Structure formats: C-alpha cells, structure tokens
C-alpha cells in the first residue's frame, strides 16, 4: 500500500471511531418524528425552567417528564 493511501486509510478509521465514540443518547418513541420529539423535549425543558431546581434535579425532572410521555432514552 502506498504511503498516501495508508495515511488516508488511517485518517478514515480515526474519523469513523470518533463518530462512534461521540454518539449521544437520544429520546425515542415509536411512531414519533424527530420534530415531535424535539417539541416534547422543549416543552419539558420549559416546564422545568419555570421551577426553581438545581441542575441535577432539573435533569431528573426532564427524564421523568419525557418518560411520562412514553419516550425512552436510547443509545
């Protein structure tokens, strides 16, 4: 294998692995579009923002709010 092709192969592998490592969990609900999921998430964040909570409590409330609407966190 020539040196430029080898370097490109290594670079491609690094980019691929970095993409896999950076994937974040997402909220998911069968039959619901990404836009509808974003809307539900925004509504939950708005509700939580109206309360006086610590960041940790806010994260727990966000999880509860989304799960209450039958969303599940998927990796």
CORJOTA-V360701 format. One record per run of one state. SS is the DSSP state (~ for helix, > for strand, _ for the rest). FROM is the first residue (numbers start at 1). LEN is the number of residues. If there is no record, write none. Layout:
SS;FROM;LEN, SS;FROM;LEN
This chain:
_;1;2, ~;3;19, _;22;4, >;26;3, _;29;5, ~;34;16, _;50;5, ~;55;14, _;69;3, >;72;3, _;75;1
